[in-house]
């Protein structure tokens, strides 16, 4: 799913996030995982009955724009890095 988002630039924030994370020295593999964690969190927001629908795509894109290698490393202690 993340590879598709990056390839299609849908949302446009996905390829920007991948490029930014790679420039911040995450491997492509780790960067895709980082983006996937953001996506999984947002899916969790909208799937339950009464979940937060609203502008789910906008919130997801905003979180991708704020994603950094440092925030990924802090959260996962570099488990996915080479």
N, C-alpha and C positions, 0 to 999 in steps of 0.2 A: 504494500500500500504506500509506504514512504517513497520507494523508488518511483512509483507512478506519479506521486505528487511532485517529486523533483523533476521528472521528465516532462510532465505536462505544465509545470509551473502553476499548479492548482492545488492549494493557494500559492500565490507568487512568493509568499514568505518562505516556503519550503526550500527552494533552491538557494535562496539567500542565506537561510540558516545553515544549510549544508556547506556552502562556500565559506561562510564566516567561521564555522567550527573547524573546517579544514585549515584555514589560515591561522587558527589558534592552536594548531598542532594536534588535533584529534585525528585519529585514523578515520578513513571513510566509514569503516565498520562501526566504530564507536560513535561517530557523528550521526549515522543512521539510527542507531539505538537511542541516542539522546532525543532525536526528533520523535521517534516512536514512543518514548515515555511521555512526551508532551501530548501526543495524539491519544494514547491510552487514557490519560487522565481526563481529557476532554470527552472521550467516548463515555467514560464513567459518569460524567456530569449529565449527559443528555439521555442515556438509556433507561435509567430507572423511571417508573411511573412518577410523574410530577417533576421530572428532571428539568434542569435549566436549559430550555431550548433557546428562546430569544435569538441573539446574534452569536450562536455557537461558533460559526466559522470565523467571525471577527475576533472573538476571544482567543481562538486557537491561533490565528495568524499573529495576534499581538504577543502571545506567549512565545511563539517561534521567534519573533523579532527580538525578544528579550533573552533568548537562550544563548548561553556562552559556554565555552569550554570550561571556564572556572566554575560556573554553577553546576555543570555536569560532574566535574571532578569532585566538588564538595559533596554532592549528593551521593555519588557512587564510588568515591575513594579510588578512582582510576581502575576499577575492575575490568573495564572494557578496553583499556588502552594497550597499545603494543609496547 
